[in-house]
């Protein structure tokens, strides 16, 4: 059983999610001086990216589940 491909996909999706969440957090924690810095993050785009990375993670979980089922089926046939 080689779960390295779905595991790598889950790791990549998790890192992307963390990176986007961090950029959103940093945008809201900027010090506001006499003149506002303005929007440094497009929330609509960032939220859509968060949703995509969440769906990517879930898709890779499904790949691992299917791979596991296929391996079980193969082993039961080989007996």
PyMOL commands that set and color helices and strands:
alter all, ss='L'
color gray80, all
select helices_A, chain A and resi 4-28+43-78
alter helices_A, ss='H'
color red, helices_A
deselect
rebuild
show_as cartoon
